[in-house]
Each structure stands twice: as C-alpha cells, then as structure tokens.
Amino acid sequence: MSKKKLNFNSLTIHGGQLAEAATGAVMPPIFQTSTYAQTAPGEHKGYAYSRSGNPTRHALEKSVASIEGADYGLAFGSGLAAIDAVIKLLEPGDEVISTNDLYGGTYRLFTGTFERYGIKFHFVPMGKAEEVAQHLNANTKLIWVETPTNPMMNIIDIKAMSQLAKKAGVLLAVDNTFATAYLQRPIELGADIVMNSGTKYLGGHSDVVIGTLSVKEKILADRLYFIQNSSGAVCGPMDAFLTLRGIKTLHLRMARHSENGRAVAHFLAKHPKVSAVYWPGFEDHPNFAIAQEQMKDFGGMVSFKPKDDTRETAFKILSSLRLFTLAESLGGVESLAGHPASMTHASIPVTEREKTGISEGLIRLSVGIEDEADLLADLEQALN
Ligand SMILES: Cc1ncc(COP(=O)(O)O)c(C=O)c1O
C-alpha cells in the first residue's frame, strides 16, 4: 500500500520513512556527523555537509511534511528559528498582519528584530476575518495566524484567512503548535506554510527544542531551504531523532491530552474560586462553531483566571500545585502550569497584554496525559 494513502494514525509512524539502506534499521540512526566523504570533488551520496543536509534530519522533515499533508518539510533549531526563516522571505518595506494574541517570543522576534530591518507588523484581533481585511494594503506580503492562540485560546478561521490571503495574493502562515496536525489541518484549509514548535506536542516529552515548517509549493520550499542553509539555524541529529520518535505516538497523546483538557476545563468552569476559563470546546466560546469545524478535538491547553485576578493569588495557586509543574513550555506528557504575564508573555508590553486579556491573575495549563482524577485533585487542593 502506498504510504501516501495511509491515514493519519499510520502516517505518524510510517509517513515519509524508508528502512535505513545500510542495515535495515527500523529507526533512522542518529547520523552524528558534520561531513561526508566524497569520491571526487562534488561526488557524494547526496550529503555534503550537515548544515545543508543530514539523513536523520531528513527523516524528520519527511515525517513532518507527511503528517501535515504537505510535500516539503524543514526542521530548525527551535520554533523561533523556523519563524525567523519565514520572515526572512520578506523584504524591507513589506508588511505582515499578525494576530495580536500570540506567543510572546514570536512578538519579540517580530518587533525586536525584524522591525529594525524595515518590516512592519500589524497586530490585530483575528476573530472576525472581515475585520482583518481592513489592514491589507499594497505592501502586505504575509498573514501570520496562531490558532488556538497562546494563551487566550482564541480561535481564528483558517479557511476564511486563506480566502483573504489568496484574494490579496499574500502568503498565509499558521502556527499549529497548540493543535498539531492531529487536531487541525492548515494545509488542507489553504495555508501556504505551517509552523510548529516541535519542542511542544511533536516531541511531546519535554526533552528537545526544535521547530518545523511544512509547505506544499516547491518554489516556496526552495526559498525556505535556501534560508535554512544560508542562515544555518538547523537542528542537530539527536534532536531530529527524538522528535521523530515523539511523532510516532502523537495521535495517542493528542487524544489523551484532549480528554484530560476537557475534564480540566469543565472542572475549572464549575469551581467557585474561578471567574473565567478559556478553552475552545465551550459552546459559549466566541468562535466555538469554527473550532468545531476546523479542529478534530480541542487539545490540552486551558487558561483560567481566579476570582481574585491578582498576581499574588496566581502565584499562590501556582506554588501550591504538586502534580502540575510550574514551568515554561507546554505539550509534554507531564502537566505544566505557567503565569503568562511574568513568564511566556513577559516580553509583550503590559498595555498590549491587557488588550488581549492577559491579566495578572491569568494561569495557563498544559494538561498532560496523567490520570484525570489526580489532575483534578491537584487543582482542587491548589485552589483551596
Ligand atoms: C505557539 C508557539 N509558537 C512558537 C513558539 C516558539 O517555539 P520554540 O520555543 O521552540 O522556539 C512557542 C514556544 O512556546 C509557542 O508556544
């Protein structure tokens, strides 16, 4: 059976993978080499130098493209390195429309680095596609979407954004980190570029920092490959191997993350000490209908505000948690909790943060795949 025809739960394991030629190893070896022997100058077996290409990285790149339903994959040293490569497609004077509720490090890269090179960013709410259209102009070259957003769990309509981007002749890039290809299929919905911080759910075990891009068009893939090779922000073979291994259980983990995420969201929504819960699976979520349409389930990310929406109360809850670990990052098998205002989103100015609802009391949970009852008991004792 052609591997192209496999379903998602088989693609995570087999997609783009070939048995290793020399030994038949089922898992690609970690090709821990910087260079490759040549028989004459320029004559080699397809690999000349590991920044330009490495077999373990290629195995991961093929896997990532395959699960995203794309034709080309590229792997980088972090999620931000992958985003950096996308923005390097642009020229000074070009403009980007980005969601205003996004990972703080992405905001910092856009404003702290690329604004200095003459690229202009418009940070706007993207809940209503027709409102995003108002920000398009002749210089717009890219729409940057993160959905669900980090940390407010807003949902952006990928299909509507792709129609907008196509009409305007601009690229649409989607940060698929929170959902992954298991829950959400941006390429099928019309995105040109899908980005993942593989540090999160793809790797899935909090043991690697890595980023990926997937694209369908060869021209775009070639341009991104040129940037990957010329800027050199590639991942090492060990990290590629770990991420490839993580992807093999992505479908199992995402299903359990979603189950536990649902249980935690409903538990918090009923809790007397909680004033608001942000999770796209609630029927009263502003874009619930779109979430239902474009996502298979709602994932394991849940944010909430205590009734006393202060930093002190948030810190008290966070320090009382025992099973949830207070830490940066998300998407691993273990449950993590964070305080966006002082941690993941501290690089966004407070006035901007407040506009999107990132208050001092907001807590973000990455719900892991532990036993549901243990997770709820931990939250109960920390809230009381
Ligand atoms: C949604 C999102 N995008 C991008 C990134 C950046 O990825 P990395 O930390 O791998 O550079 C993160 C990291 O937290 C993230 O949450």
The ligand as a Tripos MOL2 file, in Angstrom:
@<TRIPOS>MOLECULE
LIG
   16    16     1     0     0
SMALL
NO_CHARGES

@<TRIPOS>ATOM
      1 C1          2.6230   28.9200   19.9350 C.3       1 LIG1
      2 C2          4.1200   28.9480   19.9640 C.ar      1 LIG1
      3 N1          4.7920   29.2390   18.8440 N.ar      1 LIG1
      4 C3          6.1450   29.2750   18.8140 C.ar      1 LIG1
      5 C4          6.8830   29.0200   19.9500 C.ar      1 LIG1
      6 C5          8.3990   29.0770   19.8860 C.3       1 LIG1
      7 O1          8.9520   27.8150   19.8810 O.3       1 LIG1
      8 P1         10.4010   27.4570   20.4910 P.3       1 LIG1
      9 O2         10.3100   27.7110   21.9630 O.co2     1 LIG1
     10 O3         10.5820   26.0500   20.1020 O.co2     1 LIG1
     11 O4         11.3680   28.3850   19.8450 O.co2     1 LIG1
     12 C6          6.2260   28.7030   21.1410 C.ar      1 LIG1
     13 C7          7.0010   28.4390   22.3710 C.2       1 LIG1
     14 O5          6.4570   28.4160   23.4600 O.2       1 LIG1
     15 C8          4.8030   28.6740   21.1500 C.ar      1 LIG1
     16 O6          4.1080   28.3880   22.2700 O.3       1 LIG1
@<TRIPOS>BOND
     1     1     2 1
     2     2     3 ar
     3     2    15 ar
     4     3     4 ar
     5     4     5 ar
     6     5     6 1
     7     5    12 ar
     8     6     7 1
     9     7     8 1
    10     8     9 2
    11     8    10 1
    12     8    11 1
    13    12    13 1
    14    12    15 ar
    15    13    14 2
    16    15    16 1
@<TRIPOS>SUBSTRUCTURE
     1 LIG1         1 GROUP 0 **** ****
